[in-house]
Amino acid sequence: QVQLQESGPGLVKPSGTLSLTCSVSGVSISDNNWWTWVRQPPGGGLEWIADIFHTGSTDYNPSLKSRVTISLDKAKNHFSLKLTSVTAADTAVYYCARSPSRVAGFDFWGQGTLVTVSS
Amino acid sequence: SYVLTQPPSESVAPGESARVTCGGNNIVSKSVHWYQQKPGQAPVLVIYYDSDRPSGIPERFSGSNSGNTATLTISRVEAGDEADYYCQVWDSSSDQFVFGAGTKVTVL
């Protein structure tokens, strides 16, 4: 059974960097899957942030691209998200998810982690 | 970039059918996926590739895609179906995953 688990600080100061990790179990991160970050502000909808293929190929939401980096760590079987220069607008529940291909849906999700941007 | 349009809300009586629409330019040319999200929980995939159901999803959930509109249909609605529902596609022209804004389904 594929399982994903987000981890990272729940509080980040404005202008700081948000760093999250998604630990994957039940499947190798080196397999043919797309690994994705999605966020949801309080009371809001889902927003795709970025994705990465096992080869290292990446896609970014244009609205966040200048501030976002997604990366893989095959040795640890996890992938990570960094979002720089955060503001209160980046406060959200951050989810990691898997898609078997770009045109398939996200079939496995982490439980989500709330990140609050506040001083 | 590609835009998916969903109605903000839909109300339905128990036992009736709920239909949630997802509009997009020539959406029939894309694979549409649907997620159910209950309060405080992660989204769950309920329909993929327009009309396929993952294992464990009741047959009451079905999907269709034609022209500029994809539709999620929930037959014989139950109280436990009350949730937010999101449609999603991959837009190959901009290399982006796109979500609709979500529809809150309320069971009366």
Interface residues (C-beta under 8 A of the other chain):
Chain A: T36 V38 G45 L46 E47 W48 D51 D59 N61 P62 Y95 R102 V103 A104 G105 F106 D107 W109 G110 Q111 G112
Chain B: S1 K30 S31 H33 W34 Y35 Q37 A42 P43 V44 L45 I47 Y48 Y49 P54 Y86 Q88 W90 S92 S94 D95 Q96 F97 V98 F99 G100 A101 G102
